[in-house]
Structures are given as structure tokens and as C-alpha cells.
Amino acid sequence: MSESYNNVWDALEDDPSKRGNLKIRSELLVSISEEIKNTGETQSHIAEVLGIKQPRVSALVKGKISMFSVDYLLDVAYKLGLHVSMQINDEQAANG
């Protein structure tokens, strides 16, 4: 019988803090990637707006999660005009 998980990060990471970090980065990265794609602008233009190099924009769009910290992704999200909010729950309540 196979084990069941709530999401991919639960299956890939045993450490709860690392798993939480991956979940947060993943959500941020998905939103950022969608926002970049929805602008219709070139990656070069987005890079200028964000003050970064075009290859970093490409990595954001491609979802290269290992390349970005939570802090970096929050900064990018705000520069793109995204509103970021958080909800904090007891781990037992979240898994319960």
C-alpha cells in the first residue's frame, strides 16, 4: 500500500521547517511566474523593472525554486505589484 501525502513537498521533505519553506517559495514562485506571463512584456523589460538580469527572470518563469530564497521572492512579488499575505496555523491543526 502506498503512502498518501497532502502535497508534493510533504513527500519530498521530512524536515517540517524545510518543507514549510519549500511550500512558501513554491506559492510565491507560481504567483510571480503567472504575473510575469500575464504582463505580456518581454523578459528583458521585466528584468529592467525588477532591476535584475534577464536570465533571473527566465529562472522565475521556469520555476527554478532552488535558485530563490523567500526574501528574494517576496521582494520580486512586491515589485510586480502583488499583495502577499500569510496565515499561520498550529501544525497539528493544519494536518488535522
C-alpha positions in Angstrom: 0.0 0.0 0.0 1.4 3.4 -0.9 1.7 6.3 1.5 -0.6 9.3 1.0 0.6 13.0 1.2 -1.2 16.3 1.3 1.2 17.8 -1.3 4.4 17.1 -3.1 6.6 18.9 -0.5 5.3 16.5 2.2 6.5 13.6 0.1 9.9 15.1 -0.7 11.0 16.7 2.6 10.9 15.2 6.1 12.1 18.3 7.9 9.0 20.4 8.7 10.8 23.8 8.5 12.4 22.9 5.2 9.0 21.6 3.9 7.3 24.9 5.0 10.0 26.9 3.3 9.5 25.0 0.1 5.7 25.4 0.2 6.1 29.2 0.7 8.7 29.6 -2.1 6.5 27.4 -4.4 3.4 29.5 -3.8 5.4 32.7 -4.4 7.1 31.4 -7.5 3.8 30.3 -9.1 2.2 33.7 -8.5 5.3 35.6 -9.8 5.6 33.4 -12.9 1.9 33.9 -13.7 2.1 37.6 -13.2 5.2 37.9 -15.4 3.4 35.8 -18.1 0.2 37.9 -17.8 2.0 41.2 -18.4 2.7 40.3 -22.0 6.1 42.1 -21.6 9.4 40.7 -22.7 11.6 39.1 -20.1 14.2 41.8 -20.8 11.7 44.5 -19.9 10.6 42.7 -16.8 14.3 42.4 -15.8 14.7 46.2 -16.1 11.6 46.8 -14.0 12.8 44.4 -11.3 16.5 45.5 -11.5 17.8 42.1 -12.3 19.3 40.3 -15.3 17.1 38.5 -17.9 18.3 35.0 -17.0 16.9 35.5 -13.5 13.5 36.4 -15.0 13.8 33.2 -17.1 14.5 31.2 -14.0 11.5 32.7 -12.2 9.2 31.9 -15.1 10.6 28.3 -15.3 10.0 27.8 -11.6 13.6 27.1 -10.6 12.8 27.1 -6.9 16.3 26.2 -5.7 17.6 29.5 -7.1 15.5 31.8 -4.9 15.0 32.5 -1.2 11.7 33.5 0.4 13.1 37.0 0.9 14.1 37.4 -2.7 10.7 36.1 -3.9 8.9 38.5 -1.6 10.9 41.4 -3.0 10.1 40.4 -6.6 6.4 39.9 -5.8 6.1 43.4 -4.3 8.0 45.0 -7.2 5.5 43.3 -9.6 2.6 44.8 -7.6 1.5 41.6 -6.0 0.0 41.6 -2.5 1.4 38.9 -0.3 -0.3 37.8 2.9 0.3 35.0 5.4 -1.7 32.7 7.6 0.0 30.9 10.4 -1.6 27.8 11.9 -0.7 25.2 14.5 0.9 22.3 12.6 -1.5 19.8 14.2 -4.5 21.9 13.1 -3.0 22.2 9.6 -2.6 18.4 9.3 -5.6 17.5 11.2 
